[in-house]
Amino acid sequence: MDEATRLQYLISGRNLCGRVNLGRSTSEAALKKAREFLQEGYFDVRISSPRGRVLLPEEFDQLE
């Protein structure tokens, strides 16, 4: 599967300027970015899996 068709994890979060949505191709990369969002003060941070599951920060360990 090439990069364009690979299923991705969607990481989203909000800050004072609005919502940010980013895609990552692996769960490890998604966790890293979501944790960076939290450290930078983003709120409402979520990870959506390629199968549609939405994880909140207290559930992030389920991806590890």
Contacts in CASP RR format, 6 or more apart in sequence:
PFRMAT RR
TARGET T0000
AUTHOR 0000-0000-0000
METHOD contacts of the structure
MODEL  1
MDEATRLQYLISGRNLCGRVNLGRSTSEAALKKAREFLQEGYFDVRISSP
RGRVLLPEEFDQLE
3 25 0 8 1.000
6 25 0 8 1.000
7 25 0 8 1.000
7 50 0 8 1.000
8 23 0 8 1.000
8 24 0 8 1.000
8 25 0 8 1.000
8 50 0 8 1.000
9 23 0 8 1.000
9 24 0 8 1.000
9 25 0 8 1.000
9 26 0 8 1.000
9 27 0 8 1.000
9 29 0 8 1.000
9 30 0 8 1.000
9 47 0 8 1.000
9 48 0 8 1.000
9 49 0 8 1.000
9 50 0 8 1.000
10 21 0 8 1.000
10 22 0 8 1.000
10 23 0 8 1.000
10 47 0 8 1.000
10 48 0 8 1.000
11 21 0 8 1.000
11 22 0 8 1.000
11 23 0 8 1.000
11 24 0 8 1.000
11 30 0 8 1.000
11 33 0 8 1.000
11 34 0 8 1.000
11 37 0 8 1.000
11 45 0 8 1.000
11 46 0 8 1.000
11 47 0 8 1.000
11 48 0 8 1.000
12 19 0 8 1.000
12 20 0 8 1.000
12 21 0 8 1.000
12 22 0 8 1.000
12 44 0 8 1.000
12 45 0 8 1.000
12 46 0 8 1.000
12 48 0 8 1.000
13 19 0 8 1.000
13 20 0 8 1.000
13 21 0 8 1.000
13 37 0 8 1.000
13 42 0 8 1.000
13 43 0 8 1.000
13 44 0 8 1.000
13 45 0 8 1.000
13 46 0 8 1.000
14 20 0 8 1.000
14 42 0 8 1.000
14 43 0 8 1.000
14 44 0 8 1.000
15 40 0 8 1.000
15 41 0 8 1.000
15 42 0 8 1.000
15 43 0 8 1.000
19 44 0 8 1.000
20 37 0 8 1.000
20 42 0 8 1.000
22 33 0 8 1.000
23 30 0 8 1.000
23 33 0 8 1.000
24 30 0 8 1.000
24 33 0 8 1.000
27 49 0 8 1.000
27 63 0 8 1.000
27 64 0 8 1.000
30 47 0 8 1.000
30 63 0 8 1.000
31 47 0 8 1.000
31 60 0 8 1.000
31 63 0 8 1.000
31 64 0 8 1.000
34 45 0 8 1.000
34 46 0 8 1.000
34 47 0 8 1.000
34 57 0 8 1.000
34 60 0 8 1.000
35 60 0 8 1.000
37 45 0 8 1.000
38 45 0 8 1.000
38 57 0 8 1.000
45 56 0 8 1.000
45 57 0 8 1.000
46 54 0 8 1.000
46 55 0 8 1.000
46 56 0 8 1.000
47 54 0 8 1.000
47 55 0 8 1.000
47 60 0 8 1.000
47 63 0 8 1.000
48 54 0 8 1.000
48 55 0 8 1.000
49 55 0 8 1.000
49 63 0 8 1.000
55 62 0 8 1.000
55 63 0 8 1.000
END
